[in-house]
């Protein structure tokens, strides 16, 4: 079979006259006959870029992607457009950058030195960004276009760190690399898109979301590890009393356990750890079903379903279907509406253990939210097992923490929250261990409310929230404010972090 280069300067006018569906068909024909349309990365019309994508993914080229890549490189000197659809691999090629948030201009310079005759390889640059993100424990990586280039920022322990700025001439290469790897349309730039990156190693999970801005498309990548061994109740930072109480709640064979807290407070981590405990614990449950938006971690021994509103699979519709599957335990990602709330409460009353999250600003606020969703108070009282109100606070760096005298403004903020602004207080001064920010790692704060017979009577009587909260504290619930202030005086949290986590 012979190979020939058809063109590297396709006419945009000629291509624009071909319907999009026909362009895809041409792509398969070209791949089947091994006629390659190639050119400088992403400078060709959309149709040609699409052809390059199919050449790598169609699976009909003798010799596979590597042979095609070599042929293109040999005949045309093109910059490996076909490589852009290959699965991502975080491997030794990026080892020099892994383990630190190295400036991206340094990474780009290193790649250019290795092959000065070529443009910066967008594949390697994106892999470098992802490798650094995973190695540093980043939860999100932002690619933000600006007049001066593409600013790259990583969120580590809830704090944003700037990695560097990619030069303007490389911006489109990098953005399109991410979009193609996430199976997004590179010719769609004026509306948001969502997708996932594919990795050869299934432990790596990256969700991608694009957003059109005045300087081009912004991309945010949410990083996660698909590794269920990370979700163990004993290892997620719960203090001993909270852990014992939570395990007791999980021993119940039916009822509802609510979790609440702002986005990024660790609710999903706690729910996953609880589900794994139910799967593996002494009272081993065999039929565990989840309904998630999105599905983040793949667990053995659980039936997991992702919400799909376009297909009619909402939380409410999905929960109704799950109840026909004879589940022992249900993990419901979130209660957002009246129908879901009422169905969840009925599930807890009819022999199912259900874990779910609700948006509320406190543990007792969950009950108020259920009332707003018109849940019957008698049913709410009968179904409720307890509530976990959760926050994630950023710790002082243990290597550079030192006692400090807070400013009067900060002390006044503590008093405004109803706290006794009496030290000692501590802050990390910044060191190489914490990259100079004075903070490293996070600690969960959990306000755990257990529903007992006295609490049920208050709920049935529609008692005021402050009365319910007072009863919960008397029964042993430690308020978030008390926990945060104690940790600040022990040197674990800076006082500014106490103000932040209590201001939600």
Protein Blocks (a to p, Z undefined) as FASTA:
>chain_A
ZZddfbfcdcfklmmmpcfklmmmmmmmmmmnopacdddehkacfklmmmmmmmmmnopa
ghijmlmmmmmmmmnopahkllmmgccdddfklmmmgopacdfklmmmmmmmmmmmbccd
fklmmmmmmmmmmmnopabdcddddfkbccddddeehiacdfbdcdfklmmmmmmmmmmm
nopafklmkbccddddddfblmbccdddddddfkbccdddddddddfklmcfklnopafk
lmmmmmmmmmpcbdcdddeddehilmmmmmmmmmmmmmmmmklcfbdcddddddfbdceh
iacddddfknopafklmmmmmmmnopabdcdfbacbfklmmmmmmmmmnopacddddddf
bfklmmmmmmmnopafklmmmmpnbdcdddddddddfklgccddddfklmmmmmmnopac
bddddddebifklnonopacjddddddddddfklmmmmmnopafklmmmmmmmnopacfk
lmmmmmmmnomacfklmmmmmmZZ
